[in-house]
């Protein structure tokens, strides 16, 4: 006896009837079905299907595995991004679709895009939802989120932090670059997103704490060679450049600075 079930390949797609044979299934299970044009993942929506007499049944070959669901999700996301590009151009919308993410549980597609101005994408959402046969929402993102979605390599040679492990963006200011004695060259202290490097915030507190322990430039200090004037400091090396009374310049460790009671 045939085990007729109803499945859908898209959340808003038409109901398709299939023969699951002796396969025990429940509503919301995922199966792999032979569409006649290849294998595709479908969701079981009813176990009490009643197809029209003579209606051709789709062959249900097996339960869907995790790899099947992942491949189906990636294919749908690729299709969504491609169609969004195409339809945005047709509607002459000044926007750049970046990535699509499909929520299997919520059966919703989210397409992220960037744009210099606000975009009225209501017509695009309607057309895209109809084409994909699923609920769609569009979300505009900023430059940092664009870099995270697209991915790239940082100046350090590693994948972008926002792409690898950052879950949120910390506030970064030019003051942090100054605190770390970095050259204020936008090309050197900006990431691929064009914003200040996120890593400027990683050690900023340590730099600030270390600077409080170090003498200021032009400050007079005591050394074992006598009085000296500080000309520069190096937080990374924890050293101080000084000029002695006889004009000689030396680089000394922070621990070599004498306090008055230590003067020999």
C-alpha positions, 0 to 999 in steps of 0.5 A: 500500500502506498504511503502518500505524503505531502511535501513542499520544496519551498516554504510558500511553494505548492504542495507536492505529493510523494510516495514515501514507501515504508519510510516512517515520517513525521510532519516537519521531517526533511526528505530527499525527493526525485523531482525528475530534474534531480534530487531536492530537499523537501519538508513534510507538511502532511501525512494525510495527503489526498492527491487527485486521481491520476496525479503523478507522485514524486518519489521520496528516496530517503530522509535528508541528512545534515549535509543535504540540508546544508547544501540546500541552504547554500543553494537557496542563498546563492539563488537569492543573492543572484536574483536580488542583484538581477531585480535590483538592477531592473528596479534601478535601485542604488544598492549592493547586495552582499550576502543572503542567509536562510533561517531554516527554522523560521523559513525566512531569507535575509538579504544584506546590502549596502547603500550610500543612501536609504533605499525604498526596497518594498517592491524588491521584497515583494518580487523576491519573495514571489520568486523564491517562494519564501518570506524575505527581508532586506537589511542595510548594513554599514561598512564594518558589517560589509567587510564581515559578510564578504570576508578578507585578509587583514593587514596582519595576514590573517582573516579579518577579526570581525569574520573570525571571532568578533561578535560585536564592534567596539568603539575605536577612536583616533586617540587610541592610535595616538596613545600607541604612537602609531603614524596617523596615516589613514592607509596604515590605521584603517581596515579593509572596511575603511574604518579604524582598525578594530585591533586598536582597541585590543591593547589600548588599556595596557598602553595607557597603563604603561605610559603612566609608568614612563617619564614624559619627553623633555622630563629630567631623570636620574641615571647612573651616568648622571642627570639626563633629559628624556627625548622619546619612549618606547612602550613596546620595549619598555625603554627610554631614549635619553640625552646625557649632560655631555650630549650623548644619547642612550637608550635605557630600560625603564628599570634603569631610571634612578629615584633620588634615594637610589643615586650613588 
